Amino acid sequence: MTALREGKNNLLRMRQEIPLSDVELAALDDGVSALESLLSRLAHVPTPAGPTPLQLRDTALIQIEAAD
């Protein structure tokens, strides 16, 4: 999943940094849409360990409080 997110970010960065023709922009936008769709579907597929990526993401965040 991380590689897919990186791929999406790379496509978005390319869209901002490289001058592209209308056809190239359309292809890039299609790629971003395809990656978003895939990430959405995979979010509910269990990993080999059992939890889904959504469940793993929810437990990965840790609240950090400022020291006094």
C-alpha positions, 0 to 999 in steps of 0.5 A: 500500500505504501508503494501505491501511495508513493506512486500516486504522490509521484504522479501528482508531483509530476503534474505540478512540476513538468509541463504536459500536453492535454493528452498527457494530463488526461493520462496522468489524471486517469492514473491517479484515479486508478490508484485511488480506486485501487487503494480504496478497494485494498483498504478492506482486504485483510493482510496476511496477519489478518487486519485490514490496512484500515485497521492497521492505520487506525492503530498506528497513530500514537498521541504525543503530549507536550512535556511540561 
